[in-house]
Amino acid sequence: MEPAYYREYGGLEEGHWWFVARRQVLETLLLKEPRPDRILDAGAGTGAMSRWLRQWGEVVSLDRYSGILTREDGTKAVCGSIDRLPFRNS
């Protein structure tokens, strides 16, 4: 993915009604459950959701494209795919 795409799309994710509503729905669900130890943001893209999820616990951002890996926002970023997770079984 192109860096310009990540910048433009990332800006949309912060304030566009679709993403705002999605975070509100997710927050409603998260408030009903015990706080998770770790959260996997699969398909993290620009990392906007990963940054938002940090308030709920440790976040690992997973994306197939390396664009997410260039972000320095404090989340752990891993390049990989949901159908072949790059993690050890524990």
ZAMARGU-4260 file (C-alpha; in steps of 0.2 Angstrom, whole numbers, plus 5000, padded with zeros to 4 digits):
<rodrens>
0) 5000/5000/5000 | 5005/5018/4997 | 5010/5029/5011 | 4999/5043/5004 | 4984/5031/5005
5) 4988/5027/5024 | 4989/5046/5028 | 4972/5050/5019 | 4963/5035/5025 | 4969/5037/5042
10) 4962/5054/5043 | 4945/5048/5038 | 4945/5035/5051 | 4947/5048/5065 | 4931/5057/5062
15) 4920/5049/5048 | 4903/5044/5055 | 4906/5025/5050 | 4921/5023/5060 | 4914/5034/5075
20) 4899/5023/5075 | 4909/5007/5074 | 4919/5012/5089 | 4904/5017/5099 | 4896/4999/5096
25) 4913/4991/5100 | 4914/5001/5116 | 4896/4996/5121 | 4902/4978/5119 | 4918/4980/5128
30) 4910/4988/5143 | 4900/4972/5146 | 4915/4961/5147 | 4930/4959/5158 | 4945/4970/5153
35) 4955/4959/5141 | 4974/4956/5144 | 4978/4958/5125 | 4969/4963/5110 | 4973/4958/5092
40) 4968/4971/5079 | 4968/4960/5063 | 4968/4970/5047 | 4975/4985/5057 | 4977/4995/5041
45) 4981/5013/5046 | 4982/5009/5065 | 4968/5020/5070 | 4958/5007/5078 | 4973/5000/5087
50) 4977/5017/5094 | 4959/5018/5100 | 4959/5000/5107 | 4974/5004/5118 | 4963/5011/5131
55) 4956/4994/5134 | 4973/4984/5135 | 4988/4979/5126 | 4986/4979/5107 | 4995/4969/5094
60) 4991/4976/5076 | 4992/4963/5063 | 4991/4968/5044 | 4997/4960/5028 | 5005/4976/5022
65) 5020/4983/5029 | 5013/5001/5030 | 5006/4998/5047 | 5024/4993/5053 | 5030/5011/5049
70) 5019/5019/5062 | 5027/5024/5078 | 5011/5026/5089 | 5016/5014/5103 | 5006/4998/5097
75) 5015/4982/5093 | 5014/4979/5075 | 5016/4962/5066 | 5016/4959/5047 | 5005/4943/5044
80) 4989/4936/5039 | 4974/4931/5049 | 4974/4914/5041 | 4992/4911/5046 | 4995/4920/5062
85) 5013/4923/5065 | 5012/4919/5084 | 5018/4904/5094 | 5005/4893/5103 | 5006/4896/5121
</rodrens>
